[in-house]
């Protein structure tokens, strides 16, 4: 499947859900992808990508930005506190804010750097022990905590359990977002982004459907 195909499917899903054209942003998940595959997608004109690791992004994107100019890159993987400053300088958005210590570090660095990426709170909608994210019943309090630090909370993010119906988790994330007055919904990957769009996704994270198979998980 090509980038053009994915963009067409997103447009079709927007229309089916009676949503405005262009209301969903496509994050091309380039983590662990060979440079030539990323370069090919850049040559097609796409300018929004997702990375899982700070160091991989630091190694990859400065050179691409020298060649292609402005490219937005979002961090969609976990963020270690000691990598926060580097992440804030590299990424236009961070989708994995998930604990008070990280929120406090972000707030302190905003004062130092004078800017902050868009921030999404990761919600562990499946309440999986091995997965990062705020639990659903703790989301309201964590949103309020982040706002008390004047952090720019743009939305919520989730990664549904692999063995459960994703639309149930998308609906839960939408409910939590509406209740807290945030409009961004980072949800939906290669196999389920159309149902995510139907339930209000503003950002879908698509990797393998654009770039082909890779090592290091699914997207």
C-alpha positions as CSV (number, residue, x, y, z in Angstrom):
1,X,0.0,0.0,0.0
2,X,1.3,3.5,-0.8
3,X,1.2,6.8,1.0
4,X,-1.3,8.0,-1.6
5,X,-3.6,5.0,-0.8
6,X,-3.5,5.8,2.9
7,X,-4.3,9.4,2.3
8,X,-7.2,8.5,0.1
9,X,-8.5,6.0,2.8
10,X,-8.3,8.8,5.5
11,X,-10.2,11.2,3.2
12,X,-12.9,8.5,2.6
13,X,-13.1,7.8,6.4
14,X,-13.4,11.5,7.1
15,X,-16.3,11.8,4.6
16,X,-18.0,8.7,5.9
17,X,-17.9,10.1,9.5
18,X,-19.2,13.5,8.2
19,X,-16.0,15.2,9.3
20,X,-14.3,18.0,7.4
21,X,-11.7,17.1,4.9
22,X,-8.2,17.4,6.4
23,X,-9.4,17.2,10.0
24,X,-7.2,14.1,10.6
25,X,-3.4,14.3,10.5
26,X,-1.4,11.4,9.2
27,X,1.7,10.6,11.3
28,X,3.9,8.4,9.2
29,X,5.6,6.2,11.8
30,X,9.2,6.0,10.6
31,X,10.8,4.4,13.7
32,X,13.2,1.6,12.8
33,X,12.7,2.2,9.1
34,X,15.7,2.4,6.7
35,X,16.7,5.8,5.6
36,X,15.9,5.1,2.0
37,X,12.3,4.3,2.8
38,X,11.9,7.5,4.9
39,X,13.5,9.5,2.1
40,X,11.1,8.1,-0.4
41,X,8.1,9.3,1.7
42,X,9.7,12.7,2.1
43,X,10.1,12.9,-1.7
44,X,6.4,12.3,-2.0
45,X,5.9,15.5,0.0
46,X,4.8,14.1,3.4
47,X,6.1,16.2,6.3
48,X,4.7,14.6,9.5
49,X,6.5,11.7,11.0
50,X,6.5,9.7,14.3
51,X,9.5,8.3,16.2
52,X,9.6,6.0,19.2
53,X,13.0,6.9,20.6
54,X,14.7,10.2,21.2
55,X,18.2,9.0,20.2
56,X,17.0,7.4,16.9
57,X,15.3,10.7,16.0
58,X,18.4,12.7,17.0
59,X,20.5,10.5,14.7
60,X,18.0,10.6,11.8
61,X,16.2,13.9,11.5
62,X,18.8,16.7,11.5
63,X,20.2,15.5,8.1
64,X,16.7,15.1,6.6
65,X,15.7,18.6,7.8
66,X,18.9,20.0,6.1
67,X,17.7,18.4,2.8
68,X,14.0,18.9,3.0
69,X,13.6,21.9,5.3
70,X,10.8,22.0,7.9
71,X,9.6,18.5,8.9
72,X,7.4,17.9,11.9
73,X,8.4,14.9,14.0
74,X,6.3,13.6,16.9
75,X,7.5,11.4,19.7
76,X,5.0,8.6,20.0
77,X,7.1,6.3,22.3
78,X,7.9,6.5,26.0
79,X,10.0,9.4,27.2
80,X,12.6,9.0,29.9
81,X,12.9,12.0,32.2
82,X,16.6,12.5,31.5
83,X,15.8,12.8,27.8
84,X,13.2,15.4,28.2
85,X,15.3,18.5,27.2
86,X,16.5,16.7,24.1
87,X,13.0,15.7,23.2
88,X,11.7,19.2,23.6
89,X,14.3,20.5,21.2
90,X,13.7,17.7,18.6
91,X,10.0,17.2,18.5
92,X,7.0,19.3,17.6
93,X,4.7,17.1,19.8
94,X,5.1,14.5,22.5
95,X,2.3,11.9,22.7
96,X,3.5,10.0,25.8
97,X,3.1,12.3,28.8
98,X,2.2,9.7,31.5
99,X,3.4,10.6,35.0
100,X,3.8,13.6,37.4
101,X,7.6,13.4,37.4
102,X,7.7,13.9,33.6
103,X,5.1,16.7,33.8
104,X,7.1,18.5,36.4
105,X,10.3,18.2,34.3
106,X,8.5,19.5,31.2
107,X,7.1,22.5,33.2
108,X,10.6,23.3,34.5
109,X,12.2,23.1,31.0
110,X,9.5,25.3,29.5
111,X,10.8,28.0,31.8
112,X,14.3,27.4,30.7
113,X,13.7,27.0,26.9
114,X,10.8,29.4,26.5
115,X,8.8,26.9,24.3
116,X,7.0,23.6,24.6
117,X,5.9,21.0,22.0
118,X,2.2,20.1,21.9
119,X,1.6,17.5,24.6
120,X,-0.7,14.5,24.6
121,X,-1.4,12.5,27.7
122,X,-1.0,8.7,27.2
123,X,-4.0,6.8,28.7
124,X,-3.6,3.1,29.4
125,X,-7.2,2.4,28.3
126,X,-6.7,-1.4,28.7
127,X,-5.2,-1.0,32.1
128,X,-2.3,-3.3,31.0
129,X,0.4,-3.7,33.6
130,X,3.2,-3.8,31.1
131,X,2.1,-0.7,29.3
132,X,2.8,3.0,30.1
133,X,0.0,5.5,30.5
134,X,-2.4,7.0,33.0
135,X,-5.2,4.8,34.1
136,X,-8.7,5.9,32.8
137,X,-9.9,6.7,36.4
138,X,-6.8,8.8,37.0
139,X,-7.0,10.8,33.7
140,X,-9.2,13.7,35.0
141,X,-6.8,14.3,37.9
142,X,-3.7,14.1,35.7
143,X,-5.1,16.5,33.1
144,X,-5.9,18.9,35.9
145,X,-2.4,18.5,37.4
146,X,-0.7,19.2,34.0
147,X,-2.9,22.3,33.5
148,X,-1.9,23.5,37.0
149,X,1.7,23.5,35.6
150,X,0.5,25.6,32.6
151,X,1.5,22.7,30.2
152,X,-0.1,22.9,26.8
153,X,-2.2,19.7,26.8
154,X,-3.4,19.2,23.2
155,X,-5.0,15.9,23.6
156,X,-5.0,12.3,24.7
157,X,-3.3,9.2,23.2
158,X,-3.9,5.5,23.5
159,X,-2.6,2.1,22.2
160,X,-5.4,-0.5,22.6
161,X,-4.6,-4.0,23.7
162,X,-3.8,-6.2,20.7
163,X,-6.4,-8.8,21.6
164,X,-9.3,-6.5,22.2
165,X,-11.7,-4.6,19.9
166,X,-9.9,-1.2,19.4
167,X,-13.1,0.8,18.9
168,X,-14.1,0.3,22.5
169,X,-10.8,1.9,23.6
170,X,-11.2,4.7,21.0
171,X,-14.7,5.5,22.3
172,X,-13.3,5.5,25.9
173,X,-10.5,7.9,24.9
174,X,-13.0,10.2,23.2
175,X,-15.2,10.2,26.3
176,X,-12.3,11.1,28.5
177,X,-11.2,13.9,26.1
178,X,-14.6,15.4,25.9
179,X,-15.0,15.4,29.6
180,X,-11.7,17.2,30.0
181,X,-12.2,19.7,27.2
182,X,-9.3,18.5,25.1
183,X,-9.8,18.1,21.3
184,X,-6.7,16.1,20.2
185,X,-7.1,12.4,19.9
186,X,-4.0,10.4,18.9
187,X,-5.4,7.0,18.2
188,X,-5.5,4.4,15.4
189,X,-2.7,2.6,13.6
190,X,-2.3,0.7,10.3
191,X,-5.0,-1.9,11.0
192,X,-7.7,0.2,12.6
193,X,-7.3,3.9,11.7
194,X,-10.6,4.0,9.9
195,X,-12.5,3.1,13.0
196,X,-10.4,5.6,15.0
197,X,-11.4,8.3,12.6
198,X,-15.1,7.4,12.9
199,X,-14.7,7.9,16.7
200,X,-13.0,11.2,16.5
201,X,-9.2,10.7,15.9
202,X,-7.3,13.8,15.0
203,X,-4.0,12.1,14.6
204,X,-3.5,8.5,13.2
205,X,-0.2,6.7,13.5
206,X,0.5,4.6,10.4
207,X,3.8,2.8,9.8
208,X,3.8,-0.6,8.2
209,X,1.0,0.3,5.7
210,X,3.2,3.1,4.4
211,X,6.7,1.8,4.7
212,X,6.3,-1.9,4.6
213,X,7.2,-4.5,7.3
214,X,10.0,-3.7,9.8
215,X,11.4,-5.0,13.0
216,X,10.4,-3.6,16.3
217,X,6.7,-4.1,16.6
218,X,3.6,-2.9,14.7
219,X,2.2,0.6,13.9
